[in-house]
Amino acid sequence: MLETIIGTAAVISALLGRFIGYPAQIRLILRSRNVTNISLSFYAIGVCTCVLWLFYGFLRDDIPLMITQTVGVLSAGFVVLLILRFRPRRQANAQVAEAMLRLAGIDGHIDDSERREIDAFMRRWNISMPAVDALSDASNTSHKQAVSLMSAWLSSKPPVQQIGEVRDLVWLIVEADGVVTDAERALAQDLSVALESALDTPVDREFLVVCIAADSGATNVLAADPKFQPIPDSGNSAFVTRKALTEGVAREFAKELRSDKVIALAVRSDELTVAAIG
């Protein structure tokens, strides 16, 4: 009797793990298409382990063991397939990060403000590129290389939201140091054309960052910043980013702007509803 109870409890526990744990991981991968922090070897070993236990259950004619391990093989195997399916995305995302670095360095120098924008982008996308630091001097960067990298990334068919975020990032980087050279403008325009052409549908959630100056000193700072333009009828105290941003970029940008002198808000561009940035 006790053996039956323990055996039943073990089967239920194993099935719960298979039907709750693995599906949760599968949903996460399908939603984010990001497998950067997921170990392929862990799930591959899990598949092998389940196969061995399944074979053992078959030899012992243990039906409950065979059921749980069959579910385990299918679930862990599907996770492995998803990792293999989306693994190329990691390399593709590294390409777009490199393209952004080349954009920042097209004028022969990567400014600290430009590098901060790129670093923030890489953190959001979980991009780890040891080779990125080697590009920091940007001495050999070229217009053609940056466009080629962007084209390679777009050929991997990234999600529309990611394309929209990169489109916004292009101009954030170009305008980050307050000086837009002819080379930067030309490259940014070519990259933007490629990105816009890849957008079959417009990004459905775009945000603007609005800065409300707390005093005249902050007003002067914002007025001199090429990333902002004054909002009419605001008494020269409110400014808005010149380009619509995706929500993630807008929130990151607004957090960086928040200070005692500036109140940063995100504004829904299509409905003009204001949402405070925490």
N, C-alpha and C positions, 0 to 999 in steps of 0.2 A: 504493500500500500504506500509506504513512505517513498519507495523507489519510484513508483508511478507518479506521485505528486512532484517529486524533485525533477523527474524527467520531463513532465509536462511544463513545469515552471521554466526549465532550461530552454525548452523549445520556444515557449512564448517570449522569453527574454531575447533569444537569438533573433526571432522574427521581428520583434520590435526594433532591434538594432538595425536590421536589414531594411525595414520598411520606413523607419524614421530618419536614421542617420544618413544613409546613402542618398535617399531622395532629396534631403535638404541640401546636400553637397551638389547634387545634380542640378537642382533649381538655381543655386547660386551661380554655377558655371554658365548655365544657359542664359541667365539674366545679365551677367556682367561680361561674359565672353573673355574672362580674364583668369588664366591659370598660373599666373606668375608665382604665387605663394603656395601652390599645391604640388605635393611630391608625387611624381610619376612612379618612382620606385616603391613607395609605400603601398599604393593601390595595386601595383603589379604583383608585389609579394602577397598582398591580400587575396588576389585572384588565385595565385598558386596554392596558397594555404587552403582556400575553400575547395579547390579541385582535389587536393590530397585527402581532405576530410570527407569529401563526397565519395571518393573511391573507397576510403576506409568504411564508410557507412554502407556502401554497396556490398563489400565483402562480408560485412556482418549482418547484412539484410536489416539494417536499422533505418526504418522509414522516416522517423522524425529527423534523424541526422541528415539523411539525404535531402529532405525538404528544405531544411534551413540552409544547407550548404549550396544547394542549387540556386536559391534566392541570392545567396552571397556571391556566387560566381557571376550571375547575371548583373547584379547591382554594381559590384566592384569593376566588372568588365566594362560596363557602360561608362563608368567614370574614367577608366583608362582610355577608352575611345574618345571621350570628350577632351581629355588632356591632349591627346595626340592631334585631335582636330583643331584645337585652338592654340596649340603651342606655337605655330608659325606667327601668330599675332604678336608674341613677345618680340620676335625679331623685327616684325614690321613696325611696331611701335618704337623700337630703337631707331629705325630709319627716320621716322618723323622727328624724333628728338634731335638726331644729328642734323636734319634739314634746318631745324630752328636755330641750332648753334651756327650753322653756316650763314643763315640769314643775319644773325646778330653780328657775325664777324666779317660780313661782306665789305664793310668799310675799313677793314684791317685791324679792328680792335673790338673786343667784347667788353662792353661796359658792365660794371657791377650791377646796375639796375636791370640790364638785359639778362644777365646771368641769373638774377633772382627770379625773374619771370619764368625762365626755362627750368630752373631747379624746382619751383613750385609746381610746374606742369608735370615734371618727371615724378614728383612725389604723388601727385593725384593719380597718375597712371601706373604707379608702381614700376617705373622703368629704372633698371639698374644697368648702367653702361660704364664699365671700367675704361673703355676707350674714349669716353667723352672728354675727359681731362686732357687727353692728347690733342684735342681739337681746340682747346681754349685759346691758343695763340692766334688761330684762324689765319695763319700766314699763307696757307695754300688753298684757302676756300675759293670757290668760284660759283658764279651764277648758275652755270650748267649743272654742277654737282648737286646743288640744292634742289633744283627743279627735278633732276633725275631721282633723287631720294624721295621727294614728295610723290612723284608718279609711281614709284615702286610701292610706296605705302598705300596709295589709292587703289592700286591694282589688287591689293589683298582684300578689297571690298569691306572697309571698316564700317561700323554703324554710323548712321546719319548724325547722331548726336556728337560722336567723336569728330566727324568732319567739321561740324559747326564750331566745336570748341577750338580746333586747330585754326580754322579760318579767323576766329577772333584773336587767337594768340599771335598770329602773324603780325597784326597791327599793334598789339600791345608791346611786342618786342621792338618793332621798328620805332615806336614813339616813346619807349621807356626812358631813353637818355635825353629826351627833349630836342634831339637833333636828327633830322631825317635827311640823309644824303641822297643824291641821285641814284647811286647804286642800290641803296636800301629800298628806295621807292620802286625802282624798276623790278627788283626781285620780288618784293612784296606783292606787286600787281600781278606778276606772272604766277606766283603761288596762289593768289586769291582766285585768279581765273580758273586754275586747275581744280581748286577746291569747290568753287561755285558750280562748275560743270559736273562735278561728281554728286552734287546734291540734287537727287531726283525730286525730292520734296523739301520745302523749307524747314528749318529747325523749328519745332512747334513751341518751344519754351525759351524765349530769348528775354534777357534782362538788361536793363541799363543801370549803371551805378550813378546815383545822385549824391553829390556832396554839398552839404549846407554849411557854409562858413560861419564860425562862431564869432569872428571879429574881422576888422578890416585887414589885419595882417594875413589871416587865412584867405581872405578874398583875393588879395594880391597874389598869393602863392598859386591859387587855383587858376586865376586869370592868366598867369604866365605859363601854365602847364598846357602843352599842345594836346594832351589826351582829353581835355575837357572843353566844353563850350558853355557859355552862360545860358541860363534858362530865362526867356523873356518874362518881363513883369515880375521878376523875383527880387527886385531891388539890388541886383548885382551880388546877391548872397548865395545863390544856388547855381550849381553847375552840374552838367550831365556828361557822361562819357560819349565820345563822338560815335562810337560803334556799339551795336547791340552785342551782348555777351551771353554765353550759356550760363545757366544758374551757378554751376560749380566755379567757373572763372569769376563771375560777378561777386560771389560770396568771398572768394579768396582775396580778390582785389579790394573789396570793401573793408575786410578785416585789416588789411595792411594800411588802409587809409585812416582808420579810426584813431582819433586822438582827442586831446582836450580842445583842439582848435577846429576839428571837422567832425560833422555827424554824417556817417555814411549809410545810405539806404539802397536797397535794390528795388527797382521799379519794373513791373511787368510791362513789357513794351506794347503788347496788343490791347491790354485792358487798363493800363495805367493804374494798377492797384499797387500801393506801396507796402513793402514788407521789410520790417526792420532787420538788420543784420546783427546777430548776437556775437 
